[in-house]
Amino acid sequence: MNVTEFNQSDHCEHFSCPERSVSPAVYILLYVCSTAVVLLTVCGNMLVIISVIYFKQLHTPTNMLVLSLAVSDLFAGIFVMLPILIWTIESCWILGRVFCTLYWLISGFLTISIYTVAQIAVDRYLALSNPFLYLNIVSVRITCLIIGFNWCLVLVYSVALLYFNGIAKSFVNCPGECFLPLNEFWSVIDLVFSFIFPLSVIIIFYTLVFLIVKKHATAIRELHNYTQTKTQKITSHSMKSERKAAKVLGILVSVFLVCLLPYFIYSLLGNVIEIQIETFQYLSILFCLNSAINPIIYALFYVWFRRCIKLIITLEIFQTDSTLISVVP
């Protein structure tokens, strides 16, 4: 997760948490709504995780990436979204210095989400551009190895970022605040690693996916204009399936960018304008809300996910051989 440089030296010495300016009823309502959002994030992503892990029919390379995204969203909902919501409601960091350090370390799960979405973009491009090569080369095992490398890379980076900008330099957050100031060198590295590189991959590959989908749509229309052989029908059905998958994942990426871009754009303006704590918190919440929205997208557009939810809620997954139940139409 990209962290913004804040100038704390002028006010740390005399900082104290401001008193709440909201009524007790509004205060309670804010916590109820925050709890609901966190529970929605946790339950939604847990359903995705259980579905992909439990049902063998869902053990595909693309679904492994969906699983990785759900796991990172789950951790982000618990360890990143919850603290930032509490911080915003209280107008003060009340979780202490130790958890402040852990918060910045765990916020790396949001960066994992960014890289997973980038991997999904590459996966869809490979599946659409050369489906036969994709089926022969890309397997669940290879995808899991790439996912593991992605997680290790981001977590090592998060530890290095914290070490060289926090622990090693003994940064002291203001009482009631939790910020990780970056020097110019690490600001550039973080900008490239957490934002420019993965975003470039997402935009480039989804542009290519869009062009391929448009080409496939033209090909399908041409097939329908002639008498279709059995092979042509199978090809047409396969192309339609890939187009649908690309469309749904395109919606996922679009929503992701809507939640992501305001935060990073505001962070980029940190050296031009004075960063407001409240604005930073609100944009961080918007960033985190993407973790709650993703399962809703799956529920709206994936029939298999709706079937899995039904099987899980009705406890049919505890029946014999329920892992073999067909959930994909």
Secondary structure by P-SEA (a helix, b strand, c coil): cbbbbbbccccccccccccccccaaaaaaaaaaaaaaaaaaaaaaaaaaaaaacccccccaaaaaaaaaaaaaaaaacccaaaaaaaaaaccccccaaaaaaaaaacaaaaaaaaaaaaaaaaaaaaaacaaaaaacccaaaaaaaaaaaaaaaaaaaaaaaaaccccccccccccbbbbbbcaaaaaaaaaaacaaaaaaaaaaaaaaaaaaaaaaaaaaaaaaccccaaaaaaaaaaaaaaaaaaaaaaaaaaaaaacaaaaaaaaacccccccaaaaaaaaaaaaccccaaaaaaaaccaaaaaaaaaaaaccccccccccccccc
